[in-house]
Amino acid sequence: MSLEFLGWFLFGSGISMVIIGICFWLKEFIQVSWTAKANHNLKGQESFINDKSNREISELNFRDKSGVLNTVRIIVDHDIEDDATPEDINNMSIDNLIHNYPCSEGSLEKIQQFIFSVQAVTGMRKHGLEPDEVVTKMLKASGRMA
């Protein structure tokens, strides 16, 4: 009887090891496929970033007066040459940006991207503002953002 017991014990242990091995193999397979999918997604994003290597891109999400979620892109383009003088930068204010902005009434609602030069961003930062703060103030002043 002890030999029969030993046989059943070894048979059960073998089946248990096979089941445990299959579970670990499935876990590893799922983890590797998930990692491969994540790497594939990152490679797609890298190609977008590499295509525009001289740009810093961020997105600003906000809700308008009616509660609809909107997204605008804020781009700092290092290839844009700005011919602003230091005097222009010292005189920069939000009011000047908004009132001297070259667009007609209501056309700010159609804008989905705000592109700034490095010199403009430097001038904003000298006045204690970041590009997203400037865009937010412009959107609020135009009535697009609540």
DSSP file (Angstrom, degrees, kcal/mol; ACC not computed):
  #  RESIDUE AA STRUCTURE BP1 BP2  ACC     N-H-->O    O-->H-N    N-H-->O    O-->H-N    TCO  KAPPA ALPHA  PHI   PSI    X-CA   Y-CA   Z-CA
    1    1 A M     >        0   0    0      0, 0.0     4,-2.3     0, 0.0     5,-0.1   0.000 360.0 360.0 360.0 -32.5    0.0    0.0    0.0
    2    2 A S  H  >  +     0   0    0      2,-0.2     4,-2.4     1,-0.2     5,-0.1   0.839 360.0  53.1 -70.5 -29.9    2.8    2.4    0.6
    3    3 A L  H  > S+     0   0    0      2,-0.2     4,-2.1     1,-0.2    -1,-0.2   0.900 109.9  47.6 -69.5 -39.2    4.2    1.9   -2.9
    4    4 A E  H  > S+     0   0    0      2,-0.2     4,-2.4     1,-0.2    -2,-0.2   0.906 112.0  50.4 -65.6 -40.9    0.7    2.7   -4.3
    5    5 A F  H  X S+     0   0    0     -4,-2.3     4,-2.3     1,-0.2    -2,-0.2   0.917 110.1  49.8 -61.9 -43.4    0.6    5.8   -2.1
    6    6 A L  H  X S+     0   0    0     -4,-2.4     4,-2.4     2,-0.2    -1,-0.2   0.880 110.1  51.5 -63.5 -38.3    4.0    6.9   -3.3
    7    7 A G  H  X S+     0   0    0     -4,-2.1     4,-2.4     2,-0.2    -2,-0.2   0.927 111.6  45.3 -64.4 -46.6    3.0    6.4   -6.9
    8    8 A W  H  X S+     0   0    0     -4,-2.4     4,-2.7     2,-0.2     5,-0.2   0.875 112.1  53.3 -65.5 -36.8   -0.2    8.5   -6.5
    9    9 A F  H  X S+     0   0    0     -4,-2.3     4,-2.5    -5,-0.2    -2,-0.2   0.936 111.7  44.2 -62.7 -46.3    1.8   11.1   -4.6
   10   10 A L  H  X S+     0   0    0     -4,-2.4     4,-2.4     2,-0.2    -2,-0.2   0.892 113.5  51.2 -66.0 -39.5    4.4   11.4   -7.4
   11   11 A F  H  X S+     0   0    0     -4,-2.4     4,-2.3     2,-0.2    -2,-0.2   0.926 113.0  45.3 -62.3 -45.2    1.7   11.4  -10.1
   12   12 A G  H  X S+     0   0    0     -4,-2.7     4,-2.5     2,-0.2    -2,-0.2   0.889 112.7  50.9 -65.5 -40.6   -0.2   14.2   -8.3
   13   13 A S  H  X S+     0   0    0     -4,-2.5     4,-2.5    -5,-0.2    -2,-0.2   0.906 110.2  49.9 -63.7 -41.4    3.0   16.2   -7.8
   14   14 A G  H  X S+     0   0    0     -4,-2.4     4,-2.1     2,-0.2    -2,-0.2   0.926 111.9  46.9 -63.3 -45.5    3.9   15.9  -11.4
   15   15 A I  H  X S+     0   0    0     -4,-2.3     4,-2.3     2,-0.2    -2,-0.2   0.913 112.4  51.1 -62.2 -42.4    0.5   17.1  -12.5
   16   16 A S  H  X S+     0   0    0     -4,-2.5     4,-2.7     1,-0.2    -2,-0.2   0.908 109.4  50.0 -62.0 -42.6    0.7   20.0  -10.0
   17   17 A M  H  X S+     0   0    0     -4,-2.5     4,-2.6     2,-0.2    -1,-0.2   0.885 110.1  50.6 -64.6 -38.2    4.1   21.0  -11.4
   18   18 A V  H  X S+     0   0    0     -4,-2.1     4,-2.3     2,-0.2    -2,-0.2   0.922 112.0  47.1 -64.6 -43.8    2.8   20.9  -15.0
   19   19 A I  H  X S+     0   0    0     -4,-2.3     4,-2.2     2,-0.2    -2,-0.2   0.924 113.6  47.5 -64.4 -44.8   -0.2   23.1  -14.0
   20   20 A I  H  X S+     0   0    0     -4,-2.7     4,-2.5     1,-0.2     5,-0.2   0.908 111.7  51.4 -62.6 -42.2    2.1   25.6  -12.1
   21   21 A G  H  X S+     0   0    0     -4,-2.6     4,-2.5     1,-0.2    -2,-0.2   0.900 109.3  49.7 -61.5 -42.0    4.5   25.7  -15.0
   22   22 A I  H  X S+     0   0    0     -4,-2.3     4,-2.6     2,-0.2    -1,-0.2   0.904 110.3  51.1 -64.1 -40.9    1.7   26.5  -17.4
   23   23 A C  H  X S+     0   0    0     -4,-2.2     4,-2.4     2,-0.2    -2,-0.2   0.928 112.3  45.4 -62.9 -45.1    0.4   29.3  -15.2
   24   24 A F  H  X S+     0   0    0     -4,-2.5     4,-2.6     2,-0.2    -2,-0.2   0.899 112.6  51.5 -64.4 -39.5    3.9   30.8  -15.0
   25   25 A W  H  X S+     0   0    0     -4,-2.5     4,-2.6    -5,-0.2    -2,-0.2   0.919 111.0  47.7 -63.2 -43.5    4.4   30.5  -18.7
   26   26 A L  H  X S+     0   0    0     -4,-2.6     4,-2.6     2,-0.2     5,-0.2   0.910 111.7  50.4 -63.1 -42.5    1.0   32.2  -19.4
   27   27 A K  H  X S+     0   0    0     -4,-2.4     4,-2.3     1,-0.2    -2,-0.2   0.931 113.0  45.7 -61.2 -45.4    1.9   35.0  -17.0
   28   28 A E  H  X S+     0   0    0     -4,-2.6     4,-2.7     2,-0.2     5,-0.2   0.900 112.4  51.3 -64.5 -41.1    5.3   35.5  -18.7
   29   29 A F  H  X S+     0   0    0     -4,-2.6     4,-2.4     2,-0.2    -2,-0.2   0.915 111.9  46.3 -62.4 -44.2    3.7   35.4  -22.1
   30   30 A I  H  X S+     0   0    0     -4,-2.6     4,-2.3     2,-0.2    -2,-0.2   0.909 113.8  48.7 -65.8 -42.0    1.1   38.0  -21.2
   31   31 A Q  H  X S+     0   0    0     -4,-2.3     4,-2.4    -5,-0.2    -2,-0.2   0.909 112.7  47.4 -65.9 -41.8    3.7   40.2  -19.6
   32   32 A V  H  X S+     0   0    0     -4,-2.7     4,-2.5     2,-0.2    -2,-0.2   0.909 113.2  48.0 -66.8 -41.4    6.0   40.0  -22.6
   33   33 A S  H  X S+     0   0    0     -4,-2.4     4,-2.1    -5,-0.2    -1,-0.2   0.883 112.3  49.4 -68.4 -35.9    3.2   40.7  -25.1
   34   34 A W  H  X S+     0   0    0     -4,-2.3     4,-2.4     2,-0.2    -2,-0.2   0.913 112.2  48.2 -66.8 -41.7    2.0   43.7  -23.0
   35   35 A T  H  X S+     0   0    0     -4,-2.4     4,-2.6     2,-0.2    -2,-0.2   0.900 110.7  51.1 -64.5 -40.7    5.6   45.0  -22.8
   36   36 A A  H  X S+     0   0    0     -4,-2.5     4,-2.2     2,-0.2    -1,-0.2   0.902 110.6  49.1 -63.6 -40.0    6.0   44.6  -26.6
   37   37 A K  H  X S+     0   0    0     -4,-2.1     4,-2.2     2,-0.2    -2,-0.2   0.911 111.5  48.9 -65.5 -41.8    2.8   46.5  -27.2
   38   38 A A  H  X S+     0   0    0     -4,-2.4     4,-2.3     1,-0.2    -2,-0.2   0.905 111.5  49.5 -64.5 -41.1    3.9   49.3  -24.9
   39   39 A N  H  X S+     0   0    0     -4,-2.6     4,-2.4     2,-0.2    -1,-0.2   0.884 109.0  52.6 -64.6 -37.8    7.2   49.5  -26.7
   40   40 A H  H  X S+     0   0    0     -4,-2.2     4,-1.7     2,-0.2    -2,-0.2   0.912 109.8  48.6 -63.7 -41.7    5.5   49.6  -30.0
   41   41 A N  H  X S+     0   0    0     -4,-2.2     4,-1.7     1,-0.2    -2,-0.2   0.899 111.4  50.0 -64.1 -40.6    3.3   52.5  -28.8
   42   42 A L  H  X S+     0   0    0     -4,-2.3     4,-2.7     1,-0.2    -2,-0.2   0.882 107.0  54.4 -66.1 -37.4    6.4   54.3  -27.5
   43   43 A K  H  X S+     0   0    0     -4,-2.4     4,-2.0     1,-0.2    -1,-0.2   0.885 106.7  52.2 -63.6 -37.0    8.2   53.8  -30.8
   44   44 A G  H  X S+     0   0    0     -4,-1.7     4,-1.2     1,-0.2    -1,-0.2   0.894 111.7  45.9 -64.3 -39.3    5.2   55.5  -32.6
   45   45 A Q  H  X S+     0   0    0     -4,-1.7     4,-2.3     2,-0.2    -2,-0.2   0.868 108.8  56.3 -71.2 -36.2    5.5   58.4  -30.2
   46   46 A E  H  X S+     0   0    0     -4,-2.7     4,-3.3     1,-0.2     5,-0.2   0.899 104.1  52.9 -61.5 -40.3    9.3   58.6  -30.7
   47   47 A S  H  X S+     0   0    0     -4,-2.0     4,-1.8     1,-0.2    -1,-0.2   0.880 109.1  50.0 -65.1 -34.9    8.9   58.9  -34.4
   48   48 A F  H  X S+     0   0    0     -4,-1.2     4,-1.0     2,-0.2    -1,-0.2   0.923 114.2  44.5 -65.6 -43.0    6.4   61.8  -33.9
   49   49 A I  H  < S+     0   0    0     -4,-2.3     3,-0.4     1,-0.2     6,-0.3   0.904 112.9  50.9 -68.4 -40.6    8.9   63.5  -31.5
   50   50 A N  H >< S+     0   0    0     -4,-3.3     3,-1.0     1,-0.2    -1,-0.2   0.825 103.6  59.4 -67.9 -30.4   11.9   62.8  -33.9
   51   51 A D  H 3< S+     0   0    0     -4,-1.8    -1,-0.2     1,-0.3    -2,-0.2   0.835 118.2  30.9 -64.6 -31.2   10.0   64.3  -36.8
   52   52 A K  T >< S+     0   0    0     -4,-1.0     3,-1.7    -3,-0.4    -1,-0.3  -0.467  76.3 154.4-123.3  57.6    9.7   67.6  -34.9
   53   53 A S  T <   +     0   0    0     -3,-1.0    -1,-0.1     1,-0.3    -2,-0.1   0.717  69.5  56.4 -65.8 -22.1   12.9   67.4  -32.9
   54   54 A N  T 3  S+     0   0    0     -3,-0.1    24,-3.3    -4,-0.1    25,-0.4   0.116  96.3  83.9 -96.7  23.2   13.2   71.2  -32.6
   55   55 A R  E <   -A   77   0A   0     -3,-1.7     2,-0.6    -6,-0.3    22,-0.2  -0.971  61.0-153.6-127.2 140.3    9.8   71.6  -31.0
   56   56 A E  E     -A   76   0A   0     20,-2.3    20,-2.6    -2,-0.4     2,-0.5  -0.967  24.5-166.7-106.9 122.3    8.6   71.2  -27.4
   57   57 A I  E     +A   75   0A   0     -2,-0.6     2,-0.3    18,-0.2    18,-0.2  -0.926  15.0 164.1-118.1 130.9    4.9   70.2  -27.5
   58   58 A S  E     -A   74   0A   0     16,-2.3    16,-3.3    -2,-0.5     2,-0.4  -0.951  25.2-133.9-136.4 161.0    2.4   70.3  -24.6
   59   59 A E  E     -A   73   0A   0     -2,-0.3     2,-0.5    14,-0.2    14,-0.2  -0.912   5.9-155.3-118.9 144.3   -1.3   70.1  -24.5
   60   60 A L  E     -A   72   0A   0     12,-3.0    12,-2.2    -2,-0.4     2,-0.4  -0.975  10.7-162.9-118.6 118.5   -3.8   72.2  -22.5
   61   61 A N  E     +A   71   0A   0     -2,-0.5     2,-0.3    10,-0.2    10,-0.2  -0.849  21.3 155.0-101.4 135.7   -7.2   70.7  -21.7
   62   62 A F  E     -A   70   0A   0      8,-2.4     8,-3.6    -2,-0.4     2,-0.4  -0.979  38.8-118.8-153.2 162.4  -10.0   72.9  -20.6
   63   63 A R  E     -A   69   0A   0     -2,-0.3    83,-1.1     6,-0.2     6,-0.2  -0.895  27.3-141.5-106.3 135.5  -13.8   73.1  -20.6
   64   64 A D    >   -     0   0    0      4,-2.1     3,-1.9    -2,-0.4    81,-0.2  -0.147  41.6 -79.9 -83.4-173.3  -15.5   75.9  -22.4
   65   65 A K  T 3  S+     0   0    0     79,-0.4    80,-0.1    78,-0.3    -1,-0.1   0.822 131.8  50.3 -59.6 -33.0  -18.6   77.8  -21.1
   66   66 A S  T 3  S-     0   0    0      2,-0.1    -1,-0.3     1,-0.0    -3,-0.0   0.454 120.1-107.4 -87.0   0.5  -20.9   75.0  -22.3
   67   67 A G    <   +     0   0    0     -3,-1.9     2,-0.3     1,-0.3    -2,-0.1   0.536  68.7 146.6  90.3   6.8  -18.8   72.3  -20.5
   68   68 A V        -     0   0    0      1,-0.1    -4,-2.1    -5,-0.0     2,-0.4  -0.617  51.3-120.4 -80.1 134.1  -17.3   70.8  -23.7
   69   69 A L  E     -A   63   0A   0     -2,-0.3     2,-0.3    -6,-0.2    -6,-0.2  -0.615  36.2-175.9 -76.7 126.3  -13.8   69.5  -23.2
   70   70 A N  E     -A   62   0A   0     -8,-3.6    -8,-2.4    -2,-0.4     2,-0.4  -0.868  12.7-156.0-121.2 155.1  -11.3   71.2  -25.6
   71   71 A T  E     -A   61   0A   0     -2,-0.3     2,-0.4   -10,-0.2   -10,-0.2  -0.998   9.2-178.0-132.9 130.3   -7.6   70.7  -26.2
   72   72 A V  E     -A   60   0A   0    -12,-2.2   -12,-3.0    -2,-0.4     2,-0.4  -0.950  22.3-130.4-122.7 149.1   -5.1   73.2  -27.6
   73   73 A R  E     -Ab  59 113A   0     39,-3.1    41,-2.8    -2,-0.4     2,-0.6  -0.819  10.4-155.9-100.8 137.1   -1.5   72.5  -28.3
   74   74 A I  E     -Ab  58 114A   0    -16,-3.3   -16,-2.3    -2,-0.4     2,-0.5  -0.962  17.2-172.2-112.0 119.1    1.3   74.8  -27.0
   75   75 A I  E     -Ab  57 115A   0     39,-3.2    41,-3.2    -2,-0.6     2,-0.7  -0.944  18.6-162.3-119.9 128.6    4.4   74.5  -29.2
   76   76 A V  E     -Ab  56 116A   0    -20,-2.6   -20,-2.3    -2,-0.5     2,-0.6  -0.941  18.9-161.5-106.0 110.0    7.8   76.1  -28.5
   77   77 A D  E >   -Ab  55 117A   0     39,-2.4     3,-0.7    -2,-0.7    41,-0.6  -0.832  14.4-165.5-100.7 119.7    9.6   76.0  -31.8
   78   78 A H  T 3  S+     0   0    0    -24,-3.3    -1,-0.1    -2,-0.6   -23,-0.1   0.603  86.1  62.4 -78.4 -11.5   13.4   76.4  -31.6
   79   79 A D  T 3  S+     0   0    0    -25,-0.4     2,-0.4     2,-0.1    -1,-0.2   0.608  79.7  98.8 -88.9 -12.5   13.6   77.0  -35.4
   80   80 A I    <   -     0   0    0     -3,-0.7     2,-0.6    36,-0.2    38,-0.5  -0.623  64.8-147.7 -80.0 128.1   11.5   80.2  -35.3
   81   81 A E        -     0   0    0     -2,-0.4     2,-0.5    36,-0.1    -2,-0.1  -0.847  10.8-154.4 -94.1 126.0   13.6   83.4  -35.3
   82   82 A D        -     0   0    0     -2,-0.6    -2,-0.0     2,-0.1    36,-0.0  -0.871  10.3-161.2-103.4 129.6   11.9   86.2  -33.4
   83   83 A D        +     0   0    0     -2,-0.5     2,-0.3     2,-0.0    -1,-0.1  -0.002  45.0 134.5 -99.4  30.2   12.7   89.7  -34.3
   84   84 A A        -     0   0    0      1,-0.0    -2,-0.1     4,-0.0    35,-0.0  -0.592  49.4-136.4 -77.8 139.0   11.5   91.2  -31.0
   85   85 A T     >  -     0   0    0     -2,-0.3     4,-2.0     1,-0.1     3,-0.3  -0.494  25.0-107.1 -87.8 162.9   13.8   93.7  -29.4
   86   86 A P  H  > S+     0   0    0      0, 0.0     4,-2.3     0, 0.0     5,-0.1   0.836 122.8  57.8 -58.6 -30.7   14.5   93.7  -25.7
   87   87 A E  H  > S+     0   0    0      2,-0.2     4,-1.8     1,-0.2     5,-0.1   0.900 104.5  50.3 -65.7 -40.1   12.3   96.8  -25.4
   88   88 A D  H  4 S+     0   0    0     -3,-0.3     4,-0.3     1,-0.2    -1,-0.2   0.903 110.6  49.8 -62.7 -40.4    9.4   94.8  -26.9
   89   89 A I  H >< S+     0   0    0     -4,-2.0     3,-1.1     1,-0.2    -2,-0.2   0.901 109.6  50.3 -66.6 -40.1   10.0   92.1  -24.3
   90   90 A N  H 3< S+     0   0    0     -4,-2.3    -1,-0.2     1,-0.2    -2,-0.2   0.832 112.1  48.4 -66.0 -31.3   10.1   94.6  -21.5
   91   91 A N  T 3< S+     0   0    0     -4,-1.8    -1,-0.2    -5,-0.1     2,-0.2   0.410  85.0 123.8 -87.8   2.6    6.8   96.1  -22.7
   92   92 A M    <   +     0   0    0     -3,-1.1     2,-0.3    -4,-0.3     3,-0.1  -0.440  30.1 156.0 -69.2 131.3    5.1   92.8  -23.0
   93   93 A S     >  -     0   0    0     -2,-0.2     4,-2.4     1,-0.1     5,-0.2  -0.952  54.8-108.5-145.0 165.0    1.9   92.4  -21.1
   94   94 A I  H  > S+     0   0    0     -2,-0.3     4,-2.6     1,-0.2     5,-0.2   0.897 119.2  54.7 -63.4 -39.5   -1.1   90.2  -21.4
   95   95 A D  H  > S+     0   0    0      1,-0.2     4,-3.1     2,-0.2     5,-0.3   0.925 109.2  47.3 -60.3 -44.1   -3.2   93.2  -22.5
   96   96 A N  H  > S+     0   0    0      1,-0.2     4,-2.1     2,-0.2    -1,-0.2   0.904 111.8  51.0 -63.7 -40.3   -0.7   93.9  -25.3
   97   97 A L  H  < S+     0   0    0     -4,-2.4    -2,-0.2     2,-0.2    -1,-0.2   0.919 116.7  39.8 -61.8 -42.5   -0.7   90.2  -26.3
   98   98 A I  H >< S+     0   0    0     -4,-2.6     3,-0.7     2,-0.2    -2,-0.2   0.933 120.1  41.6 -75.5 -46.7   -4.5   90.1  -26.5
   99   99 A H  H 3< S+     0   0    0     -4,-3.1    -3,-0.2     1,-0.2    -2,-0.2   0.793 120.0  43.3 -75.5 -26.7   -5.2   93.4  -28.0
  100  100 A N  T 3< S+     0   0    0     -4,-2.1    -1,-0.2    -5,-0.3    -2,-0.2   0.345  82.1 124.2 -98.0   6.9   -2.4   93.3  -30.5
  101  101 A Y    <   -     0   0    0     -3,-0.7     2,-2.5    -4,-0.2    -3,-0.0  -0.532  68.8-124.8 -69.7 126.7   -3.1   89.7  -31.4
  102  102 A P  S    S+     0   0    0      0, 0.0     2,-0.3     0, 0.0    -1,-0.1  -0.358  72.3  99.0 -78.3  68.2   -3.6   89.6  -35.2
  103  103 A C        -     0   0    0     -2,-2.5     3,-0.1     5,-0.0     5,-0.1  -0.995  67.6-113.9-148.4 153.7   -7.0   87.9  -35.4
  104  104 A S    >   -     0   0    0     -2,-0.3     3,-1.8     1,-0.2     4,-0.4  -0.226  53.0 -66.1 -81.5 172.3  -10.5   89.1  -35.8
  105  105 A E  T 3  S+     0   0    0      1,-0.3    -1,-0.2     2,-0.1    37,-0.0  -0.365 121.3   6.9 -59.3 126.7  -13.4   88.9  -33.3
  106  106 A G  T >  S+     0   0    0     -2,-0.1     3,-0.9    36,-0.1    -1,-0.3   0.301  97.4 105.8  85.7  -9.8  -14.3   85.3  -32.7
  107  107 A S  G X   +     0   0    0     -3,-1.8     3,-1.2     1,-0.2     4,-0.5   0.688  64.3  72.9 -78.7 -14.7  -11.4   83.7  -34.6
  108  108 A L  G >  S+     0   0    0     -4,-0.4     3,-0.6     1,-0.3    -1,-0.2   0.741  85.8  68.2 -66.8 -21.0   -9.6   82.8  -31.5
  109  109 A E  G <  S+     0   0    0     -3,-0.9    -1,-0.3     1,-0.2    -2,-0.2   0.744  98.1  50.8 -68.1 -22.6  -12.2   80.1  -31.0
  110  110 A K  G <  S+     0   0    0     -3,-1.2     2,-0.3    -4,-0.2    -1,-0.2   0.618  83.8 106.6 -90.3 -14.0  -10.8   78.2  -34.1
  111  111 A I    <   +     0   0    0     -3,-0.6     3,-0.1    -4,-0.5    -3,-0.0  -0.509  34.4 169.3 -74.6 128.3   -7.2   78.2  -33.0
  112  112 A Q        +     0   0    0     -2,-0.3   -39,-3.1     1,-0.2     2,-0.4   0.488  64.1  47.4-112.5 -10.5   -6.0   74.8  -31.9
  113  113 A Q  E     -b   73   0A   0    -41,-0.2     2,-0.5   -39,-0.0   -39,-0.2  -0.995  56.9-163.5-135.9 139.9   -2.3   75.5  -31.7
  114  114 A F  E     -b   74   0A   0    -41,-2.8   -39,-3.2    -2,-0.4     2,-0.5  -0.987  15.3-164.0-120.0 119.1   -0.2   78.3  -30.1
  115  115 A I  E     -b   75   0A   0     -2,-0.5     2,-0.3   -41,-0.2   -39,-0.2  -0.909   8.6-177.9-110.9 125.9    3.3   78.5  -31.4
  116  116 A F  E     -b   76   0A   0    -41,-3.2   -39,-2.4    -2,-0.5   -36,-0.2  -0.895  21.6-128.2-120.3 149.2    5.9   80.5  -29.6
  117  117 A S  E  >  -b   77   0A   0     -2,-0.3     4,-2.0   -41,-0.2     5,-0.2  -0.481  30.8-110.1 -85.3 166.2    9.6   81.1  -30.3
  118  118 A V  H  > S+     0   0    0    -41,-0.6     4,-2.4   -38,-0.5     5,-0.2   0.874 119.9  55.1 -64.4 -36.4   12.3   80.5  -27.7
  119  119 A Q  H  > S+     0   0    0      1,-0.2     4,-2.2     2,-0.2    -1,-0.2   0.894 106.9  50.1 -64.5 -39.2   12.8   84.3  -27.4
  120  120 A A  H  > S+     0   0    0      2,-0.2     4,-2.3     1,-0.2    -1,-0.2   0.908 110.9  48.8 -65.1 -41.1    9.1   84.8  -26.6
  121  121 A V  H  X S+     0   0    0     -4,-2.0     4,-2.6     2,-0.2    -2,-0.2   0.900 109.8  52.1 -65.9 -39.8    9.1   82.1  -23.9
  122  122 A T  H  X S+     0   0    0     -4,-2.4     4,-1.8     1,-0.2    -1,-0.2   0.919 110.3  48.7 -61.1 -43.0   12.3   83.7  -22.4
  123  123 A G  H  X S+     0   0    0     -4,-2.2     4,-1.0     2,-0.2    -2,-0.2   0.887 110.6  50.9 -64.0 -39.2   10.5   87.0  -22.3
  124  124 A M  H ><>S+     0   0    0     -4,-2.3     5,-2.6     1,-0.2     3,-0.7   0.933 109.9  49.7 -62.2 -45.4    7.4   85.4  -20.7
  125  125 A R  H ><5S+     0   0    0     -4,-2.6     3,-1.4     1,-0.3    -1,-0.2   0.825 103.3  59.6 -67.0 -30.3    9.5   83.8  -18.0
  126  126 A K  H 3<5S+     0   0    0     -4,-1.8    -1,-0.3     1,-0.3    -2,-0.2   0.814 107.7  47.4 -64.3 -27.8   11.3   87.1  -17.3
  127  127 A H  T <<5S-     0   0    0     -4,-1.0    -1,-0.3    -3,-0.7    -2,-0.2   0.273 125.9-103.9 -95.9  10.2    7.8   88.4  -16.4
  128  128 A G  T < 5S+     0   0    0     -3,-1.4     2,-0.4     1,-0.3    -3,-0.2   0.730  81.7 121.0  79.7  22.7    7.0   85.3  -14.3
  129  129 A L      < -     0   0    0     -5,-2.6    -1,-0.3    -6,-0.1    -2,-0.2  -0.910  49.3-148.6-121.0 148.1    4.7   83.6  -16.8
  130  130 A E    >>  -     0   0    0     -2,-0.4     4,-2.0    -3,-0.1     3,-0.6  -0.748  34.4-107.7-103.6 158.7    4.8   80.3  -18.5
  131  131 A P  H 3> S+     0   0    0      0, 0.0     4,-2.5     0, 0.0     5,-0.2   0.861 119.5  54.3 -56.3 -37.3    3.4   79.7  -22.0
  132  132 A D  H 3> S+     0   0    0      1,-0.2     4,-2.2     2,-0.2     5,-0.1   0.859 107.4  50.8 -67.7 -32.1    0.5   77.7  -20.7
  133  133 A E  H <> S+     0   0    0     -3,-0.6     4,-2.4     2,-0.2    -1,-0.2   0.901 110.6  48.9 -68.3 -40.2   -0.4   80.6  -18.3
  134  134 A V  H  X S+     0   0    0     -4,-2.0     4,-2.3     2,-0.2    -2,-0.2   0.929 112.6  47.4 -64.2 -44.9   -0.3   83.1  -21.2
  135  135 A V  H  X S+     0   0    0     -4,-2.5     4,-2.7     1,-0.2     5,-0.2   0.907 111.1  52.1 -63.1 -41.8   -2.5   80.8  -23.4
  136  136 A T  H  X S+     0   0    0     -4,-2.2     4,-2.4     1,-0.2    -1,-0.2   0.922 110.9  47.0 -60.0 -44.4   -4.9   80.4  -20.5
  137  137 A K  H  X S+     0   0    0     -4,-2.4     4,-2.5     1,-0.2    -1,-0.2   0.879 112.2  50.3 -66.4 -36.9   -5.2   84.2  -20.0
  138  138 A M  H  X S+     0   0    0     -4,-2.3     4,-1.8     2,-0.2     6,-0.2   0.912 111.6  48.0 -66.5 -41.1   -5.7   84.7  -23.8
  139  139 A L  H  X>S+     0   0    0     -4,-2.7     6,-1.6     2,-0.2     5,-1.6   0.887 113.7  47.1 -67.4 -38.2   -8.4   82.0  -23.9
  140  140 A K  H ><5S+     0   0    0     -4,-2.4     3,-0.9     4,-0.2    -2,-0.2   0.910 111.4  50.7 -68.4 -41.2  -10.2   83.5  -20.9
  141  141 A A  H 3<5S+     0   0    0     -4,-2.5    -2,-0.2     1,-0.2    -1,-0.2   0.830 109.4  51.2 -66.2 -30.9   -9.9   87.1  -22.3
  142  142 A S  H 3<5S-     0   0    0     -4,-1.8    -1,-0.2    -5,-0.2    -2,-0.2   0.598 114.5-117.7 -80.9  -9.7  -11.4   85.9  -25.6
  143  143 A G  T <<5S+     0   0    0     -3,-0.9   -78,-0.3    -4,-0.5    -3,-0.2   0.496  86.1 113.3  87.4   2.9  -14.3   84.3  -23.8
  144  144 A R  S   <S+     0   0    0     -5,-1.6   -79,-0.4    -6,-0.2     2,-0.4   0.846  72.3  50.1 -76.7 -33.8  -13.4   80.8  -25.0
  145  145 A M              0   0    0     -6,-1.6    -2,-0.2   -81,-0.2   -81,-0.2  -0.882 360.0 360.0-108.5 137.1  -12.5   79.5  -21.5
  146  146 A A              0   0    0    -83,-1.1   -82,-0.1    -2,-0.4    -1,-0.1   0.464 360.0 360.0 -79.7 360.0  -14.8   79.9  -18.6
